[in-house]
């Protein structure tokens, strides 16, 4: 095998073909973000995405609300003036720490749809890798909470016959992604039923 015929190069070419057919029109350039060793021979990446940048804020809302309450509490008359500074500092550090952790979570997450599987990578210190063949997915769903709807994001879940379930949390354009997922599942299941 020559350097020009490496598996990494073949993966990049397959991903480029997928992009040419509208497969990777959403999200990150698949050939640059999906490690080649995660893909089987001939597997084509339809898209590789990260959660919406709003993920950082949305998963931190409760902590941010608690920080605001602490800061408001610091302005109350019954709180001694010598303690107010501590409440303000606690509020700032609490919000900053949570936003920092949420940013690390966002950076470590990757959602991938190929012509054969769905993949989810997450984890800051330990990588949690989930994969499922498209043929085994029985149910999919979309969850659009009010905060997610306000920022045009949503979460997509899928479940297998064996009870395994996973989700792509707070992704941009969830309806469009879900439609692509359903098409890929239908195509894979039809291919499996015909023994192709």
C-alpha positions as a LaTeX table, in Angstrom:
\begin{tabular}{lrrr}
\hline
Residue & $x$ (\AA) & $y$ (\AA) & $z$ (\AA) \\
\hline
Unk1 & 0.00 & 0.00 & 0.00 \\
Unk2 & 1.46 & 3.32 & $-1.03$ \\
Unk3 & 1.15 & 6.47 & 1.12 \\
Unk4 & $-1.25$ & 7.84 & $-1.48$ \\
Unk5 & $-3.54$ & 4.83 & $-0.98$ \\
Unk6 & $-3.77$ & 5.05 & 2.82 \\
Unk7 & $-7.05$ & 4.31 & 4.67 \\
Unk8 & $-7.07$ & 7.93 & 5.84 \\
Unk9 & $-6.95$ & 9.18 & 2.26 \\
Unk10 & $-9.72$ & 6.78 & 1.18 \\
Unk11 & $-11.82$ & 7.99 & 4.11 \\
Unk12 & $-11.30$ & 11.62 & 3.08 \\
Unk13 & $-12.34$ & 10.82 & $-0.49$ \\
Unk14 & $-15.47$ & 8.98 & 0.67 \\
Unk15 & $-16.38$ & 11.90 & 2.90 \\
Unk16 & $-15.81$ & 14.32 & 0.04 \\
Unk17 & $-18.17$ & 12.25 & $-2.12$ \\
Unk18 & $-20.77$ & 12.39 & 0.64 \\
Unk19 & $-20.40$ & 16.16 & 0.78 \\
Unk20 & $-20.83$ & 16.35 & $-2.97$ \\
Unk21 & $-24.16$ & 14.53 & $-2.63$ \\
Unk22 & $-25.39$ & 16.83 & 0.12 \\
Unk23 & $-24.55$ & 14.29 & 2.81 \\
Unk24 & $-22.34$ & 16.44 & 5.01 \\
Unk25 & $-24.07$ & 19.72 & 4.35 \\
Unk26 & $-24.70$ & 20.19 & 8.07 \\
Unk27 & $-22.09$ & 20.54 & 10.74 \\
Unk28 & $-18.35$ & 20.02 & 10.59 \\
Unk29 & $-16.26$ & 18.76 & 7.67 \\
Unk30 & $-16.55$ & 15.02 & 8.26 \\
Unk31 & $-13.15$ & 14.17 & 6.83 \\
Unk32 & $-11.44$ & 16.43 & 9.36 \\
Unk33 & $-13.42$ & 15.65 & 12.52 \\
Unk34 & $-14.26$ & 11.93 & 12.47 \\
Unk35 & $-11.24$ & 9.76 & 13.30 \\
Unk36 & $-10.65$ & 7.38 & 10.38 \\
Unk37 & $-10.18$ & 4.40 & 12.72 \\
Unk38 & $-13.83$ & 4.72 & 13.85 \\
Unk39 & $-15.10$ & 3.96 & 10.36 \\
Unk40 & $-15.36$ & 0.62 & 8.59 \\
Unk41 & $-14.22$ & 0.17 & 5.04 \\
Unk42 & $-16.61$ & 1.84 & 2.63 \\
Unk43 & $-18.52$ & 3.62 & 5.38 \\
Unk44 & $-19.61$ & 7.09 & 4.32 \\
Unk45 & $-20.22$ & 9.92 & 6.78 \\
Unk46 & $-23.49$ & 11.74 & 6.07 \\
Unk47 & $-22.79$ & 14.35 & 8.73 \\
Unk48 & $-20.69$ & 14.95 & 11.82 \\
Unk49 & $-21.95$ & 17.65 & 14.15 \\
Unk50 & $-21.36$ & 19.11 & 17.56 \\
Unk51 & $-24.20$ & 20.32 & 19.75 \\
Unk52 & $-25.38$ & 23.86 & 19.22 \\
Unk53 & $-23.13$ & 26.41 & 20.96 \\
Unk54 & $-26.24$ & 27.19 & 23.02 \\
Unk55 & $-25.60$ & 23.82 & 24.72 \\
Unk56 & $-23.21$ & 25.57 & 27.10 \\
Unk57 & $-25.88$ & 27.99 & 28.30 \\
Unk58 & $-28.86$ & 25.60 & 28.28 \\
Unk59 & $-27.24$ & 22.89 & 30.40 \\
Unk60 & $-26.08$ & 25.58 & 32.84 \\
Unk61 & $-29.41$ & 27.37 & 33.31 \\
Unk62 & $-30.12$ & 26.02 & 36.82 \\
Unk63 & $-26.65$ & 26.90 & 38.06 \\
Unk64 & $-26.92$ & 30.35 & 36.52 \\
Unk65 & $-30.30$ & 30.88 & 38.18 \\
Unk66 & $-28.81$ & 29.79 & 41.52 \\
Unk67 & $-25.95$ & 32.24 & 41.03 \\
Unk68 & $-28.38$ & 35.07 & 40.33 \\
Unk69 & $-30.34$ & 34.17 & 43.48 \\
Unk70 & $-27.15$ & 34.26 & 45.54 \\
Unk71 & $-26.26$ & 37.68 & 44.11 \\
Unk72 & $-29.76$ & 38.97 & 44.83 \\
Unk73 & $-29.53$ & 37.54 & 48.33 \\
Unk74 & $-26.35$ & 39.56 & 48.76 \\
Unk75 & $-28.36$ & 42.74 & 48.33 \\
Unk76 & $-30.90$ & 41.82 & 51.03 \\
Unk77 & $-30.96$ & 44.06 & 54.10 \\
Unk78 & $-30.89$ & 41.18 & 56.57 \\
Unk79 & $-27.52$ & 39.96 & 55.22 \\
Unk80 & $-24.63$ & 41.60 & 57.11 \\
Unk81 & $-22.51$ & 43.81 & 54.89 \\
Unk82 & $-19.38$ & 41.79 & 55.72 \\
Unk83 & $-20.97$ & 38.67 & 54.12 \\
Unk84 & $-22.25$ & 40.28 & 50.93 \\
Unk85 & $-18.88$ & 40.14 & 49.22 \\
Unk86 & $-18.72$ & 36.37 & 49.87 \\
Unk87 & $-22.16$ & 35.85 & 48.36 \\
Unk88 & $-21.20$ & 37.82 & 45.26 \\
Unk89 & $-17.96$ & 35.86 & 44.91 \\
Unk90 & $-19.78$ & 32.55 & 45.39 \\
Unk91 & $-22.31$ & 33.51 & 42.71 \\
Unk92 & $-19.62$ & 34.49 & 40.20 \\
Unk93 & $-17.48$ & 31.41 & 40.82 \\
Unk94 & $-20.46$ & 29.07 & 40.69 \\
Unk95 & $-21.64$ & 30.39 & 37.32 \\
Unk96 & $-18.11$ & 30.57 & 35.89 \\
Unk97 & $-17.27$ & 27.01 & 36.98 \\
Unk98 & $-20.49$ & 25.60 & 35.53 \\
Unk99 & $-20.06$ & 27.44 & 32.23 \\
Unk100 & $-16.46$ & 26.24 & 32.05 \\
Unk101 & $-17.46$ & 22.63 & 32.63 \\
Unk102 & $-20.30$ & 22.90 & 30.10 \\
Unk103 & $-17.80$ & 24.24 & 27.56 \\
Unk104 & $-15.56$ & 21.22 & 28.10 \\
Unk105 & $-18.61$ & 18.97 & 27.65 \\
Unk106 & $-19.49$ & 20.77 & 24.42 \\
Unk107 & $-15.97$ & 20.43 & 23.06 \\
Unk108 & $-15.88$ & 16.70 & 23.83 \\
Unk109 & $-19.22$ & 15.85 & 22.17 \\
Unk110 & $-19.58$ & 14.65 & 18.61 \\
Unk111 & $-22.61$ & 13.18 & 16.85 \\
Unk112 & $-22.13$ & 11.26 & 13.61 \\
Unk113 & $-24.47$ & 9.70 & 11.08 \\
Unk114 & $-22.98$ & 7.35 & 8.49 \\
Unk115 & $-24.63$ & 5.17 & 5.90 \\
Unk116 & $-24.43$ & 2.30 & 8.44 \\
Unk117 & $-24.46$ & 3.65 & 11.99 \\
Unk118 & $-25.20$ & 6.43 & 14.42 \\
Unk119 & $-22.34$ & 7.40 & 16.70 \\
Unk120 & $-22.11$ & 9.53 & 19.81 \\
Unk121 & $-18.84$ & 10.48 & 21.47 \\
Unk122 & $-18.83$ & 12.38 & 24.75 \\
Unk123 & $-16.88$ & 12.67 & 27.96 \\
Unk124 & $-14.38$ & 15.13 & 29.33 \\
Unk125 & $-12.01$ & 12.81 & 31.21 \\
Unk126 & $-13.28$ & 9.41 & 30.03 \\
Unk127 & $-14.67$ & 8.95 & 26.53 \\
Unk128 & $-18.16$ & 7.46 & 26.34 \\
Unk129 & $-18.61$ & 5.99 & 22.87 \\
Unk130 & $-22.04$ & 4.84 & 21.67 \\
Unk131 & $-22.70$ & 3.25 & 18.31 \\
Unk132 & $-25.71$ & 1.55 & 16.83 \\
Unk133 & $-26.39$ & 0.05 & 13.44 \\
Unk134 & $-29.12$ & 1.87 & 11.54 \\
Unk135 & $-30.86$ & $-1.46$ & 10.94 \\
Unk136 & $-31.31$ & $-1.97$ & 14.69 \\
Unk137 & $-32.95$ & 1.39 & 15.42 \\
Unk138 & $-36.67$ & 0.94 & 16.04 \\
Unk139 & $-37.80$ & 4.31 & 17.36 \\
Unk140 & $-36.62$ & 7.86 & 17.02 \\
Unk141 & $-37.95$ & 11.01 & 18.57 \\
Unk142 & $-37.41$ & 14.74 & 18.88 \\
Unk143 & $-37.60$ & 16.68 & 22.14 \\
Unk144 & $-38.01$ & 20.43 & 21.82 \\
Unk145 & $-38.05$ & 22.08 & 25.22 \\
Unk146 & $-39.02$ & 25.74 & 25.46 \\
Unk147 & $-35.42$ & 26.96 & 25.94 \\
Unk148 & $-34.32$ & 24.80 & 23.00 \\
Unk149 & $-37.10$ & 26.14 & 20.78 \\
Unk150 & $-36.09$ & 29.71 & 21.63 \\
Unk151 & $-32.61$ & 29.09 & 20.21 \\
Unk152 & $-33.80$ & 26.84 & 17.35 \\
Unk153 & $-32.25$ & 23.69 & 18.78 \\
Unk154 & $-33.56$ & 20.37 & 19.99 \\
Unk155 & $-32.61$ & 16.85 & 21.01 \\
Unk156 & $-32.93$ & 13.68 & 18.92 \\
Unk157 & $-33.30$ & 10.30 & 20.61 \\
Unk158 & $-33.19$ & 6.79 & 19.22 \\
Unk159 & $-33.93$ & 3.38 & 20.69 \\
Unk160 & $-33.16$ & $-0.19$ & 19.63 \\
Unk161 & $-35.20$ & $-3.35$ & 20.01 \\
Unk162 & $-32.91$ & $-4.49$ & 22.83 \\
Unk163 & $-33.78$ & $-1.39$ & 24.85 \\
Unk164 & $-30.59$ & 0.55 & 24.21 \\
Unk165 & $-31.19$ & 4.24 & 23.89 \\
Unk166 & $-29.13$ & 7.35 & 23.30 \\
Unk167 & $-29.64$ & 10.91 & 22.21 \\
Unk168 & $-28.00$ & 13.77 & 20.42 \\
Unk169 & $-28.59$ & 16.64 & 22.85 \\
Unk170 & $-29.27$ & 20.23 & 21.87 \\
Unk171 & $-28.40$ & 20.01 & 18.20 \\
Unk172 & $-29.02$ & 22.82 & 15.70 \\
Unk173 & $-31.81$ & 22.32 & 13.14 \\
Unk174 & $-33.17$ & 19.18 & 14.82 \\
Unk175 & $-36.06$ & 18.67 & 12.37 \\
Unk176 & $-33.70$ & 18.66 & 9.39 \\
Unk177 & $-31.26$ & 16.32 & 11.12 \\
Unk178 & $-34.08$ & 14.01 & 12.19 \\
Unk179 & $-35.33$ & 13.84 & 8.62 \\
Unk180 & $-31.86$ & 12.87 & 7.38 \\
Unk181 & $-31.63$ & 10.26 & 10.14 \\
Unk182 & $-34.99$ & 8.74 & 9.15 \\
Unk183 & $-33.97$ & 8.58 & 5.49 \\
Unk184 & $-30.70$ & 6.87 & 6.37 \\
Unk185 & $-32.51$ & 4.36 & 8.64 \\
Unk186 & $-35.09$ & 3.57 & 5.98 \\
Unk187 & $-32.42$ & 3.11 & 3.32 \\
Unk188 & $-30.33$ & 0.85 & 5.56 \\
Unk189 & $-33.33$ & $-1.26$ & 6.60 \\
Unk190 & $-34.53$ & $-1.63$ & 3.01 \\
Unk191 & $-31.06$ & $-2.67$ & 1.98 \\
Unk192 & $-30.99$ & $-5.23$ & 4.79 \\
Unk193 & $-34.41$ & $-6.62$ & 3.89 \\
Unk194 & $-33.32$ & $-7.18$ & 0.31 \\
Unk195 & $-30.07$ & $-8.82$ & 1.36 \\
Unk196 & $-28.00$ & $-6.26$ & $-0.53$ \\
\hline
\end{tabular}
